[in-house]
Amino acid sequence: MRQFNRAIHQGFVDSQHMTSQIFVEKLLEAAGCDPQTTETTIGVFQSFRPDGLPDSLPWQSTTGGDIFQNRVQRVFEAVRTSRRADALQDAYFVVRNPPMLTSEQAHALAQQLLAQLAMTCRLMGSETGIRLLEKQPSIRVLEGVAPKHPRKLEEKSQLLLLFQRDLPAAIDALFCQDSLGAQLSEALYFVACDSLLRDYLRWPLLSQESVSQESLAQLAEQDPLVDYFELWRHGVKYRIFSDQQIDIYLPRRASGTLLDAGQFAMDKQRDI
């Protein structure tokens, strides 16, 4: 992965850079910020709550922009019914009242996610990722409040470091530094302080023009994090304490209606 991260394409097209720059400026203006004095894009998506991104932004001016808009809009939809007990607004996008999944549906999504990430690691040449994911870790589905991950580096498993550090860094290196996906990286991360959600949202912006290596352009077609978004919008959290197992925590409900298979498939299809 180290040699992959060193490869940053230097021949980025000037017009693409200008398109990305103008897009970010228009996004800031729509959020009520002055692009000339605003030093960061962090929090820009929070400015559009609760309704979502305006259609007036030039979504068609960048490759994948319309799909990107749709994905961000689905994040707004996922938290629209979320209400804090103290009536205050969350700093980040927090799913508090999700539709419910069965344990079988959650297990299937996690299994598909791991398979997609294993393929991504193969395409990126990540030997650590291939070793950890080629033989898929077991998946345990639980219910309730997920425990915290270890904070100390020496207490984290290699699989947890792959999810928290190595994969996000490798995906980040896919984007040319002047591309729209790179320029919106911070803002998208702070939507929910979640690197995998950020990369799901900006994946449509990974085009042949914005990818850091031409040989990796095929990754743009893979879209490996669709199932992660499904887990996120259903309030599911993952926890990793060893290299051999991933725990998937479903939110506990006193009452509620589980999605039937047909409704679940229809909801998931909306994102394709």
C-alpha positions as a Markdown table, in Angstrom:
| # | Residue | x | y | z |
|---|---|---|---|---|
| 1 | Met | 0.0 | 0.0 | 0.0 |
| 2 | Arg | 3.0 | 2.3 | 0.7 |
| 3 | Gln | 4.1 | 2.3 | -3.0 |
| 4 | Phe | 0.5 | 2.9 | -4.0 |
| 5 | Asn | 0.2 | 5.9 | -1.8 |
| 6 | Arg | 3.3 | 7.5 | -3.4 |
| 7 | Ala | 1.7 | 7.6 | -6.8 |
| 8 | Ile | 0.1 | 11.0 | -7.3 |
| 9 | His | -0.6 | 11.9 | -10.9 |
| 10 | Gln | 0.9 | 15.3 | -11.7 |
| 11 | Gly | -0.6 | 15.8 | -15.2 |
| 12 | Phe | -4.0 | 16.9 | -14.0 |
| 13 | Val | -5.9 | 18.9 | -16.7 |
| 14 | Asp | -6.2 | 22.7 | -15.9 |
| 15 | Ser | -9.8 | 22.9 | -17.0 |
| 16 | Gln | -10.7 | 20.2 | -14.6 |
| 17 | His | -9.0 | 22.0 | -11.8 |
| 18 | Met | -11.0 | 25.2 | -12.6 |
| 19 | Thr | -14.2 | 23.2 | -12.8 |
| 20 | Ser | -13.6 | 21.8 | -9.3 |
| 21 | Gln | -12.6 | 25.2 | -7.9 |
| 22 | Ile | -15.7 | 26.9 | -9.3 |
| 23 | Phe | -17.9 | 24.1 | -8.0 |
| 24 | Val | -16.6 | 24.4 | -4.5 |
| 25 | Glu | -17.0 | 28.2 | -4.6 |
| 26 | Lys | -20.7 | 27.8 | -5.7 |
| 27 | Leu | -21.3 | 25.3 | -3.0 |
| 28 | Leu | -19.9 | 27.7 | -0.4 |
| 29 | Glu | -22.0 | 30.5 | -1.8 |
| 30 | Ala | -25.1 | 28.4 | -1.6 |
| 31 | Ala | -24.3 | 27.7 | 2.0 |
| 32 | Gly | -24.1 | 31.4 | 2.7 |
| 33 | Cys | -20.3 | 31.6 | 2.9 |
| 34 | Asp | -17.9 | 34.0 | 1.2 |
| 35 | Pro | -15.5 | 31.8 | -0.9 |
| 36 | Gln | -12.9 | 34.5 | -0.6 |
| 37 | Thr | -12.7 | 34.5 | 3.2 |
| 38 | Thr | -13.8 | 31.0 | 4.0 |
| 39 | Glu | -10.8 | 28.9 | 4.9 |
| 40 | Thr | -12.4 | 25.5 | 5.2 |
| 41 | Thr | -15.3 | 23.5 | 3.7 |
| 42 | Ile | -15.8 | 21.7 | 7.0 |
| 43 | Gly | -19.5 | 22.0 | 8.0 |
| 44 | Val | -20.7 | 23.1 | 4.6 |
| 45 | Phe | -23.1 | 20.2 | 4.2 |
| 46 | Gln | -24.6 | 20.8 | 7.6 |
| 47 | Ser | -25.6 | 24.2 | 6.4 |
| 48 | Phe | -28.2 | 22.7 | 4.1 |
| 49 | Arg | -30.1 | 20.7 | 6.8 |
| 50 | Pro | -32.8 | 19.6 | 6.8 |
| 51 | Asp | -33.8 | 19.9 | 3.2 |
| 52 | Gly | -30.6 | 18.9 | 1.4 |
| 53 | Leu | -28.4 | 20.3 | -1.4 |
| 54 | Pro | -30.0 | 22.8 | -3.8 |
| 55 | Asp | -30.7 | 21.8 | -7.4 |
| 56 | Ser | -29.3 | 25.1 | -8.5 |
| 57 | Leu | -25.7 | 23.9 | -8.1 |
| 58 | Pro | -24.0 | 22.8 | -11.3 |
| 59 | Trp | -24.2 | 19.1 | -10.8 |
| 60 | Gln | -23.9 | 18.3 | -14.5 |
| 61 | Ser | -20.7 | 20.2 | -14.8 |
| 62 | Thr | -18.5 | 17.4 | -13.3 |
| 63 | Thr | -18.4 | 13.7 | -14.0 |
| 64 | Gly | -20.6 | 11.8 | -11.6 |
| 65 | Gly | -22.0 | 15.0 | -10.1 |
| 66 | Asp | -25.6 | 13.9 | -10.4 |
| 67 | Ile | -24.9 | 10.6 | -8.7 |
| 68 | Phe | -22.9 | 12.4 | -6.0 |
| 69 | Gln | -25.9 | 14.8 | -5.4 |
| 70 | Asn | -28.2 | 11.8 | -5.1 |
| 71 | Arg | -26.0 | 10.1 | -2.5 |
| 72 | Val | -25.6 | 13.2 | -0.4 |
| 73 | Gln | -29.3 | 13.7 | -0.5 |
| 74 | Arg | -29.9 | 10.2 | 0.8 |
| 75 | Val | -27.8 | 11.1 | 3.8 |
| 76 | Phe | -30.2 | 14.0 | 4.5 |
| 77 | Glu | -33.1 | 11.7 | 4.2 |
| 78 | Ala | -31.5 | 9.2 | 6.6 |
| 79 | Val | -31.3 | 11.7 | 9.4 |
| 80 | Arg | -34.4 | 13.8 | 8.6 |
| 81 | Thr | -36.5 | 12.1 | 11.4 |
| 82 | Ser | -33.6 | 12.2 | 13.9 |
| 83 | Arg | -34.4 | 14.2 | 16.9 |
| 84 | Arg | -32.4 | 14.7 | 20.1 |
| 85 | Ala | -34.1 | 14.4 | 23.4 |
| 86 | Asp | -32.8 | 17.9 | 24.3 |
| 87 | Ala | -34.1 | 19.4 | 21.1 |
| 88 | Leu | -30.7 | 20.5 | 20.0 |
| 89 | Gln | -29.2 | 19.8 | 16.6 |
| 90 | Asp | -26.4 | 17.3 | 16.2 |
| 91 | Ala | -23.1 | 18.7 | 15.0 |
| 92 | Tyr | -22.9 | 15.7 | 12.6 |
| 93 | Phe | -25.3 | 13.6 | 10.7 |
| 94 | Val | -26.5 | 11.0 | 13.2 |
| 95 | Val | -29.1 | 8.3 | 12.3 |
| 96 | Arg | -31.3 | 8.2 | 15.4 |
| 97 | Asn | -34.5 | 6.6 | 14.1 |
| 98 | Pro | -33.5 | 4.2 | 11.4 |
| 99 | Pro | -35.6 | 1.6 | 9.5 |
| 100 | Met | -34.9 | -1.8 | 11.0 |
| 101 | Leu | -32.9 | -4.7 | 9.4 |
| 102 | Thr | -33.2 | -8.3 | 10.2 |
| 103 | Ser | -30.0 | -10.0 | 11.3 |
| 104 | Glu | -30.0 | -11.9 | 8.1 |
| 105 | Gln | -30.1 | -8.7 | 6.0 |
| 106 | Ala | -27.3 | -7.1 | 8.1 |
| 107 | His | -25.1 | -10.2 | 7.7 |
| 108 | Ala | -25.7 | -10.3 | 4.0 |
| 109 | Leu | -24.7 | -6.6 | 3.6 |
| 110 | Ala | -21.6 | -7.1 | 5.7 |
| 111 | Gln | -20.6 | -10.1 | 3.7 |
| 112 | Gln | -21.0 | -8.3 | 0.4 |
| 113 | Leu | -19.1 | -5.3 | 1.8 |
| 114 | Leu | -16.1 | -7.5 | 2.8 |
| 115 | Ala | -16.1 | -9.2 | -0.7 |
| 116 | Gln | -16.1 | -5.8 | -2.4 |
| 117 | Leu | -13.3 | -4.4 | -0.2 |
| 118 | Ala | -11.2 | -7.5 | -0.9 |
| 119 | Met | -11.5 | -6.9 | -4.6 |
| 120 | Thr | -10.6 | -3.2 | -4.0 |
| 121 | Cys | -7.5 | -4.3 | -2.2 |
| 122 | Arg | -6.5 | -6.6 | -5.0 |
| 123 | Leu | -6.9 | -3.8 | -7.6 |
| 124 | Met | -4.8 | -1.4 | -5.4 |
| 125 | Gly | -2.2 | -4.0 | -4.7 |
| 126 | Ser | -2.6 | -3.8 | -0.9 |
| 127 | Glu | -0.9 | -7.0 | 0.3 |
| 128 | Thr | -2.1 | -6.4 | 3.9 |
| 129 | Gly | -5.7 | -5.9 | 2.7 |
| 130 | Ile | -5.6 | -9.0 | 0.5 |
| 131 | Arg | -4.2 | -11.1 | 3.3 |
| 132 | Leu | -6.8 | -9.9 | 5.8 |
| 133 | Leu | -9.9 | -10.0 | 3.5 |
| 134 | Glu | -9.2 | -12.8 | 1.0 |
| 135 | Lys | -10.2 | -15.3 | 3.6 |
| 136 | Gln | -13.3 | -13.5 | 4.7 |
| 137 | Pro | -13.4 | -12.8 | 8.5 |
| 138 | Ser | -16.4 | -14.3 | 10.3 |
| 139 | Ile | -19.4 | -11.9 | 10.9 |
| 140 | Arg | -21.3 | -11.9 | 14.2 |
| 141 | Val | -24.5 | -9.9 | 14.3 |
| 142 | Leu | -25.4 | -8.5 | 17.7 |
| 143 | Glu | -28.0 | -6.0 | 19.0 |
| 144 | Gly | -27.6 | -3.0 | 21.3 |
| 145 | Val | -25.0 | -0.4 | 22.0 |
| 146 | Ala | -21.7 | -1.1 | 20.4 |
| 147 | Pro | -18.6 | -1.0 | 22.6 |
| 148 | Lys | -15.8 | 1.4 | 21.9 |
| 149 | His | -12.9 | 0.4 | 19.7 |
| 150 | Pro | -9.4 | 0.4 | 21.4 |
| 151 | Arg | -7.8 | 3.9 | 21.4 |
| 152 | Lys | -4.2 | 2.8 | 21.7 |
| 153 | Leu | -2.5 | 1.9 | 18.5 |
| 154 | Glu | -0.8 | -1.2 | 20.0 |
| 155 | Glu | -4.2 | -2.5 | 21.1 |
| 156 | Lys | -5.8 | -2.3 | 17.6 |
| 157 | Ser | -5.9 | -5.4 | 15.4 |
| 158 | Gln | -4.5 | -5.2 | 11.8 |
| 159 | Leu | -8.0 | -5.6 | 10.5 |
| 160 | Leu | -9.2 | -2.6 | 12.5 |
| 161 | Leu | -6.3 | -0.5 | 11.2 |
| 162 | Leu | -7.1 | -1.6 | 7.7 |
| 163 | Phe | -10.7 | -0.1 | 8.1 |
| 164 | Gln | -9.7 | 2.9 | 10.1 |
| 165 | Arg | -6.4 | 3.9 | 8.5 |
| 166 | Asp | -5.0 | 2.0 | 5.6 |
| 167 | Leu | -8.1 | 1.7 | 3.3 |
| 168 | Pro | -9.1 | 5.4 | 3.8 |
| 169 | Ala | -5.6 | 6.5 | 3.1 |
| 170 | Ala | -5.3 | 4.4 | -0.1 |
| 171 | Ile | -8.7 | 5.5 | -1.4 |
| 172 | Asp | -7.7 | 9.1 | -0.6 |
| 173 | Ala | -4.6 | 8.7 | -2.8 |
| 174 | Leu | -6.8 | 7.6 | -5.7 |
| 175 | Phe | -8.0 | 11.2 | -6.1 |
| 176 | Cys | -5.8 | 13.8 | -7.8 |
| 177 | Gln | -5.2 | 16.6 | -5.3 |
| 178 | Asp | -7.0 | 19.2 | -7.5 |
| 179 | Ser | -10.0 | 17.0 | -8.1 |
| 180 | Leu | -13.5 | 17.7 | -6.7 |
| 181 | Gly | -13.3 | 14.5 | -4.6 |
| 182 | Ala | -10.1 | 15.7 | -3.0 |
| 183 | Gln | -11.3 | 19.2 | -2.4 |
| 184 | Leu | -14.5 | 18.0 | -0.7 |
| 185 | Ser | -12.7 | 15.3 | 1.4 |
| 186 | Glu | -12.7 | 17.2 | 4.7 |
| 187 | Ala | -16.3 | 18.4 | 4.4 |
| 188 | Leu | -17.5 | 14.9 | 3.5 |
| 189 | Tyr | -15.5 | 13.3 | 6.4 |
| 190 | Phe | -17.1 | 15.6 | 8.9 |
| 191 | Val | -20.6 | 14.8 | 7.7 |
| 192 | Ala | -20.4 | 11.9 | 10.2 |
| 193 | Cys | -16.7 | 11.7 | 11.1 |
| 194 | Asp | -16.6 | 8.5 | 9.0 |
| 195 | Ser | -14.0 | 7.8 | 6.4 |
| 196 | Leu | -15.9 | 5.0 | 4.8 |
| 197 | Leu | -19.1 | 7.1 | 4.5 |
| 198 | Arg | -17.0 | 9.9 | 3.0 |
| 199 | Asp | -15.6 | 7.6 | 0.4 |
| 200 | Tyr | -18.9 | 6.1 | -0.5 |
| 201 | Leu | -20.3 | 9.6 | -1.1 |
| 202 | Arg | -17.4 | 10.8 | -3.3 |
| 203 | Trp | -16.9 | 7.6 | -5.2 |
| 204 | Pro | -18.9 | 8.7 | -8.2 |
| 205 | Leu | -16.4 | 11.6 | -8.6 |
| 206 | Leu | -13.6 | 9.1 | -9.2 |
| 207 | Ser | -13.5 | 9.4 | -13.0 |
| 208 | Gln | -10.8 | 8.8 | -15.5 |
| 209 | Glu | -10.0 | 12.5 | -15.3 |
| 210 | Ser | -9.7 | 12.6 | -11.5 |
| 211 | Val | -8.1 | 9.3 | -10.7 |
| 212 | Ser | -4.4 | 9.6 | -9.6 |
| 213 | Gln | -3.3 | 6.7 | -11.8 |
| 214 | Glu | -4.7 | 5.8 | -15.2 |
| 215 | Ser | -4.1 | 2.1 | -14.5 |
| 216 | Leu | -6.5 | 2.3 | -11.5 |
| 217 | Ala | -9.3 | 3.9 | -13.5 |
| 218 | Gln | -11.2 | 0.6 | -13.4 |
| 219 | Leu | -11.7 | 1.2 | -9.6 |
| 220 | Ala | -14.2 | 4.0 | -10.6 |
| 221 | Glu | -16.5 | 1.3 | -11.9 |
| 222 | Gln | -16.4 | -0.9 | -8.8 |
| 223 | Asp | -18.2 | 1.2 | -6.2 |
| 224 | Pro | -17.3 | -1.0 | -3.2 |
| 225 | Leu | -19.0 | 0.9 | -0.4 |
| 226 | Val | -22.7 | 0.8 | -1.4 |
| 227 | Asp | -23.4 | -1.9 | 1.2 |
| 228 | Tyr | -21.6 | 0.2 | 3.8 |
| 229 | Phe | -24.0 | 3.0 | 3.3 |
| 230 | Glu | -26.9 | 0.6 | 3.6 |
| 231 | Leu | -25.6 | -0.5 | 7.0 |
| 232 | Trp | -25.0 | 3.1 | 8.1 |
| 233 | Arg | -28.4 | 4.4 | 7.2 |
| 234 | His | -30.0 | 1.5 | 9.1 |
| 235 | Gly | -28.1 | 2.6 | 12.2 |
| 236 | Val | -25.7 | -0.4 | 12.1 |
| 237 | Lys | -22.2 | -0.1 | 13.5 |
| 238 | Tyr | -19.2 | -2.4 | 13.1 |
| 239 | Arg | -16.7 | -3.3 | 15.7 |
| 240 | Ile | -13.4 | -5.1 | 15.2 |
| 241 | Phe | -11.3 | -6.6 | 18.0 |
| 242 | Ser | -9.4 | -9.3 | 16.1 |
| 243 | Asp | -8.3 | -10.1 | 12.6 |
| 244 | Gln | -10.7 | -13.1 | 12.4 |
| 245 | Gln | -14.0 | -11.5 | 13.2 |
| 246 | Ile | -16.2 | -8.4 | 12.6 |
| 247 | Asp | -19.1 | -7.7 | 15.0 |
| 248 | Ile | -22.1 | -5.9 | 13.5 |
| 249 | Tyr | -24.4 | -4.1 | 16.0 |
| 250 | Leu | -28.0 | -3.5 | 15.2 |
| 251 | Pro | -29.8 | -0.8 | 17.1 |
| 252 | Arg | -32.1 | -2.2 | 19.8 |
| 253 | Arg | -35.8 | -1.4 | 19.5 |
| 254 | Ala | -38.5 | -1.9 | 22.0 |
| 255 | Ser | -40.9 | -2.0 | 19.0 |
| 256 | Gly | -40.8 | -1.4 | 15.3 |
| 257 | Thr | -41.5 | -2.9 | 11.9 |
| 258 | Leu | -38.8 | -4.9 | 10.2 |
| 259 | Leu | -38.3 | -4.3 | 6.5 |
| 260 | Asp | -39.5 | -7.2 | 4.4 |
| 261 | Ala | -37.2 | -8.5 | 1.7 |
| 262 | Gly | -39.1 | -6.7 | -1.1 |
| 263 | Gln | -39.1 | -3.3 | 0.5 |
| 264 | Phe | -35.4 | -3.7 | 1.5 |
| 265 | Ala | -34.4 | -4.5 | -2.1 |
| 266 | Met | -36.5 | -1.6 | -3.4 |
| 267 | Asp | -34.9 | 0.9 | -1.0 |
| 268 | Lys | -31.4 | -0.4 | -1.9 |
| 269 | Gln | -32.1 | -0.1 | -5.6 |
| 270 | Arg | -32.8 | 3.6 | -5.3 |
| 271 | Asp | -29.1 | 4.2 | -5.0 |
| 272 | Ile | -27.9 | 2.4 | -8.1 |
